[in-house]
Amino acid sequence: MKSNHGLDDRKLKILQAIIKTYLETGEPVGSRTISKHADLNLSSATIRNEMADLEDLGYIMQPHTSAGRIPSDRGYRLYVDMLMEEKEQEVTEMREQMLEKADKMDQILKQAAKVLAANTNYATMVSAPSNNRNKLKFIQLSQVDDEQIIAVIVMEGNIIKNKIVTVDEPLDNETLLKLNMLLNTNLNGMSIEDINLGMIARLKEQAGIHSEVISDVLDAVANVIQVDDLEIYTSGATNIFKYPELSDKQSAQEIISAFEEKHQLVNLVTQTLAEEENKGIQVYIGNETPVQTMRDCSVVTATYELGEGMQGTIGIIGPKRMDYEHVMKTLKTLMAELDAIFHKEH
């Protein structure tokens, strides 16, 4: 910990213990209570001396009626600054790790689609992992300039998304701090389904004149949790022309188009992940397929899992007379390989 506040490690730990205890109980905190904190290992007498120093320095104060101490505004400020610094450091470290991992994952999934296409002679797709039941870990609002703040939204699985939010007037640090605390106290561990109209109304009311900022941040949260920006890697679309029953029809062009534009594939992935029972290998034949342009094909999908609710879809698209046994065997092998690669990374 830093000593530029005139506090050594011991004093900082005692101040943190006083503030945490006071936040939990609302009662003035005495040296005996603090001495029970397992990580301090200090006697009551030592703690009393340190508390006297903290009081002289203006970080805690003693209400007239009690022998215990409570944090002063200065004590709260130091505690919150240290907390925010810790969170910023955590976000930076996570972002660096995730960028490195995302780049590696990008290469692995592109290669997986290629190998699958070469191995089966059909068209293939692999979606990047997403989480359609994603929960928030924390949100951090920071000032960009007088007209913009950035919301760093961290979700389970340490997925980090940034969203710029426009503000009508500059927000000072104190206001940003209060909004950060308001959002994190209420939203930590919540999924998008949990954030209902009642909760939004309550948060906006508590934010007072800054209710619009809260509204915009909640919109940003809803947007980043959706799977609209799902990354899908494809390969072997031209393999479709190898099968006369597909290449003779307009459907071949439609399938190629679906692979190029990808939004129909996003629908296929979203639907596969949304249905709880679709956790193994699914086979859609002809009209059963969720993608209209593939009604002359068979589509075989499988869900791979990376833990922490992170899931992706592997899909193989070919003629109805595809070699189902070979396709299923290949899918199972690939799922096992992806599982091994990603769990080795953790």
C-alpha positions in Angstrom: 0.0 0.0 0.0 1.1 3.6 -0.6 2.5 5.7 2.2 1.9 9.1 0.5 -1.0 9.7 2.8 1.3 9.7 5.8 0.0 6.3 6.7 2.0 3.1 6.9 0.6 -0.4 6.1 -0.5 -1.0 9.7 -2.5 2.2 10.0 -4.1 1.7 6.6 -5.2 -1.8 7.6 -6.7 -0.6 10.9 -8.5 2.3 9.1 -9.9 -0.2 6.5 -11.0 -2.5 9.4 -12.7 0.4 11.2 -14.5 1.6 8.0 -15.7 -1.9 7.0 -16.9 -2.7 10.5 -18.7 0.7 10.8 -20.3 0.2 7.3 -21.6 -3.2 8.5 -22.9 -2.2 12.0 -23.4 1.6 12.0 -22.0 1.5 15.5 -18.8 3.3 16.7 -15.9 0.8 16.6 -13.6 0.0 19.5 -10.1 -1.4 19.6 -11.3 -4.8 21.0 -13.6 -5.3 17.9 -10.7 -4.4 15.6 -8.3 -6.8 17.4 -10.6 -9.7 16.3 -9.7 -9.2 12.7 -7.7 -12.3 11.8 -5.3 -10.6 9.4 -4.2 -7.9 11.9 -2.7 -10.0 14.7 -2.2 -6.9 16.9 -2.9 -6.4 20.6 -5.7 -4.0 21.7 -3.1 -1.7 23.2 -1.2 -1.4 19.9 -4.5 -0.8 18.1 -5.5 1.9 20.6 -2.2 3.7 20.0 -2.7 3.5 16.2 -6.3 4.7 16.5 -5.2 7.7 18.5 -2.7 8.6 15.7 -5.4 8.1 13.0 -7.7 10.5 15.0 -4.9 13.1 15.3 -4.4 12.8 11.5 -8.1 13.4 11.0 -9.1 10.0 9.5 -11.4 8.9 12.3 -13.2 10.7 15.1 -14.8 9.9 18.4 -18.5 10.7 19.1 -18.9 12.3 22.5 -21.0 9.5 23.9 -18.8 6.5 22.9 -15.4 5.1 23.4 -15.5 3.8 19.8 -14.5 5.7 16.7 -16.2 6.4 13.4 -14.7 7.4 10.1 -14.4 11.1 9.2 -15.1 12.4 5.7 -11.3 12.3 5.1 -11.2 8.7 6.2 -14.0 7.8 3.8 -12.3 9.7 1.0 -9.0 7.8 1.4 -10.9 4.4 1.6 -12.9 5.1 -1.5 -9.9 6.4 -3.5 -8.0 3.2 -2.6 -11.0 1.1 -3.6 -11.4 2.8 -7.0 -7.6 2.5 -7.6 -7.9 -1.2 -6.9 -10.8 -1.6 -9.2 -9.1 0.4 -12.0 -6.0 -1.8 -11.7 -8.3 -4.9 -11.8 -10.0 -3.7 -14.9 -6.7 -2.9 -16.6 -5.2 -6.3 -15.8 -8.4 -8.1 -16.9 -8.6 -6.1 -20.1 -5.0 -7.0 -21.0 -5.5 -10.7 -20.2 -8.8 -10.8 -22.2 -7.3 -9.1 -25.3 -4.5 -11.7 -25.3 -6.9 -14.5 -24.8 -9.4 -13.2 -27.4 -6.6 -13.0 -30.0 -5.6 -16.6 -29.2 -9.3 -17.7 -29.2 -9.9 -16.0 -32.6 -7.0 -18.0 -34.2 -8.2 -21.3 -32.6 -11.8 -20.9 -33.7 -10.9 -19.9 -37.3 -8.7 -23.0 -37.5 -11.4 -25.2 -36.0 -13.9 -24.1 -38.7 -11.2 -24.8 -41.4 -10.3 -28.3 -40.1 -14.0 -29.2 -39.8 -14.7 -28.2 -43.4 -11.7 -30.1 -44.7 -12.6 -33.1 -42.6 -16.3 -33.3 -43.6 -16.4 -31.7 -47.0 -19.4 -29.6 -45.9 -19.9 -25.9 -45.0 -19.0 -25.2 -41.3 -19.4 -22.4 -38.7 -18.0 -21.9 -35.2 -19.3 -19.1 -33.0 -17.2 -17.3 -30.4 -18.3 -18.0 -26.9 -20.9 -15.8 -25.4 -23.2 -15.9 -22.4 -26.9 -15.3 -22.9 -27.5 -15.5 -19.1 -24.6 -13.1 -18.3 -24.3 -11.5 -14.9 -22.7 -8.2 -14.1 -19.5 -8.2 -11.9 -19.1 -4.4 -11.7 -19.5 -1.2 -13.6 -17.0 1.7 -13.6 -18.0 5.1 -14.9 -15.1 7.5 -15.7 -15.0 11.0 -17.2 -13.7 11.2 -20.8 -14.4 14.9 -21.3 -17.1 17.5 -20.4 -19.7 15.9 -22.6 -18.8 12.2 -22.3 -18.3 9.5 -19.7 -17.1 5.9 -20.4 -18.9 3.0 -18.8 -16.6 0.0 -18.4 -18.9 -3.0 -17.9 -17.4 -6.2 -16.5 -19.4 -9.4 -16.7 -18.9 -13.0 -15.4 -16.1 -14.8 -17.3 -14.3 -11.4 -17.1 -15.8 -10.2 -20.3 -15.1 -6.4 -20.6 -17.2 -4.0 -22.7 -16.8 -0.3 -23.0 -19.6 2.1 -23.9 -19.4 5.9 -24.3 -22.3 7.7 -22.7 -23.1 11.4 -23.6 -23.9 13.7 -20.6 -25.6 17.1 -20.6 -23.1 18.7 -18.2 -19.7 17.7 -16.8 -19.8 15.3 -13.8 -17.4 15.9 -10.9 -15.5 13.1 -9.3 -17.8 13.1 -6.3 -20.9 12.6 -8.5 -19.2 9.8 -10.5 -18.2 8.1 -7.3 -21.8 8.2 -6.0 -23.2 6.9 -9.3 -20.6 4.1 -9.3 -21.5 3.1 -5.8 -25.2 3.3 -6.5 -24.9 1.1 -9.7 -22.6 -1.5 -8.1 -24.5 -1.8 -4.8 -27.7 -2.6 -6.8 -26.5 -4.4 -9.9 -23.6 -6.7 -8.9 -24.5 -10.3 -9.7 -27.6 -9.3 -11.7 -28.4 -10.8 -15.2 -30.3 -8.6 -17.8 -33.5 -10.5 -16.9 -33.2 -9.4 -13.3 -33.0 -5.7 -14.1 -36.8 -4.9 -14.3 -38.7 -1.7 -14.6 -39.2 -1.4 -10.9 -35.5 -1.6 -10.2 -34.7 1.0 -13.0 -37.3 3.4 -11.6 -35.8 3.0 -8.1 -32.2 3.6 -9.3 -33.3 6.7 -11.3 -35.1 8.1 -8.3 -32.0 7.5 -6.1 -29.8 9.2 -8.7 -32.0 12.4 -8.5 -30.9 15.0 -11.1 -28.6 12.4 -12.7 -31.4 10.0 -13.5 -30.8 10.3 -17.2 -27.2 9.2 -16.9 -28.3 6.1 -15.0 -30.9 5.4 -17.7 -28.3 5.7 -20.5 -25.8 3.5 -18.5 -28.6 0.8 -18.1 -29.3 1.0 -21.8 -25.6 0.4 -22.5 -25.6 -2.6 -20.1 -28.6 -4.1 -21.9 -26.9 -3.5 -25.3 -23.5 -5.1 -24.4 -25.1 -8.1 -22.8 -27.0 -9.0 -26.0 -25.5 -11.4 -28.5 -26.0 -9.2 -31.5 -22.3 -8.6 -32.0 -21.6 -12.3 -32.0 -18.5 -13.3 -33.8 -18.9 -16.3 -36.2 -16.1 -18.0 -38.1 -17.0 -19.9 -41.3 -15.3 -22.2 -43.7 -16.1 -24.4 -46.7 -19.2 -22.6 -48.0 -18.3 -23.5 -51.6 -18.3 -27.2 -50.6 -22.1 -26.9 -51.1 -21.5 -26.9 -54.9 -20.1 -30.5 -54.7 -23.7 -31.8 -54.1 -25.9 -31.7 -57.2 -29.2 -31.6 -55.2 -28.0 -28.3 -53.8 -25.9 -26.7 -56.5 -28.7 -27.1 -59.1 -31.0 -24.9 -57.1 -31.1 -21.2 -56.1 -30.6 -22.5 -52.6 -26.8 -22.9 -53.1 -26.5 -19.1 -53.7 -28.8 -18.4 -50.7 -26.6 -20.6 -48.5 -23.4 -18.8 -49.7 -25.1 -15.5 -49.1 -26.1 -16.6 -45.5 -22.5 -17.5 -44.9 -21.3 -14.1 -46.1 -23.8 -12.0 -44.3 -23.9 -14.1 -41.2 -27.0 -12.6 -39.5 -29.0 -15.8 -40.3 -26.2 -17.8 -38.6 -26.4 -15.5 -35.6 -30.1 -16.4 -35.4 -29.2 -20.1 -35.5 -26.6 -19.7 -32.7 -28.9 -17.6 -30.6 -31.7 -20.2 -30.9 -29.4 -23.1 -30.2 -28.0 -21.5 -27.0 -31.4 -20.3 -25.8 -33.0 -23.8 -25.6 -31.8 -25.6 -22.5 -32.3 -29.0 -24.0 -30.0 -28.2 -26.9 -26.8 -29.0 -25.0 -25.7 -32.0 -26.9 -25.6 -32.5 -30.7 -28.7 -31.4 -32.5 -29.7 -32.5 -36.0 -32.1 -30.3 -38.1 -33.3 -31.9 -41.3 -34.9 -29.8 -44.1 -37.8 -27.7 -42.8 -36.7 -28.3 -39.2 -33.8 -25.9 -39.5 -34.3 -22.5 -37.9 -32.6 -20.9 -41.0 -35.1 -20.5 -43.8 -32.5 -20.5 -46.6 -31.2 -23.9 -45.4 -34.5 -25.8 -45.8 -33.0 -28.0 -48.5 -30.1 -28.9 -46.2 -29.4 -30.7 -42.9 -27.8 -28.7 -40.2 -26.0 -30.4 -37.3 -25.1 -28.2 -34.3 -23.2 -28.8 -31.0 -22.7 -26.6 -28.0 -19.2 -26.3 -26.5 -18.8 -24.9 -23.0 -15.9 -23.0 -21.5 -17.2 -22.9 -17.9 -18.6 -19.8 -16.1 -21.7 -20.1 -18.4 -19.6 -19.3 -21.5 -21.0 -21.3 -24.5 -20.5 -21.4 -28.3 -22.0 -23.3 -31.2 -20.3 -25.4 -33.8 -22.4 -26.1 -36.9 -22.1 -28.2 -40.1 -24.3 -27.6 -43.1 -24.6 -30.1 -45.9 -27.1 -32.1 -48.0 -29.8 -34.2 -46.3 -27.8 -37.3 -47.4 -24.8 -36.2 -45.3 -22.7 -38.8 -43.5 -24.3 -38.2 -40.1 -22.2 -40.8 -38.3 -18.9 -39.2 -39.5 -20.2 -35.7 -38.8 -21.3 -36.5 -35.2 -18.0 -38.2 -34.5 -16.0 -35.2 -35.9 -18.1 -32.8 -33.8 -17.5 -34.8 -30.6 -13.8 -34.8 -31.3 -13.7 -31.1 -31.9 -15.8 -30.3 -28.8 -13.3 -32.4 -26.7 -10.3 -30.6 -28.3 -11.8 -27.1 -27.7 -12.6 -28.1 -24.1 -9.0 -29.3 -23.6 -7.5 -26.2 -25.2 -9.6 -23.7 -23.2 -9.4 -25.5 -19.9 -5.6 -25.7 -20.2 -5.6 -21.9 -20.7 -7.3 -21.3 -17.4 
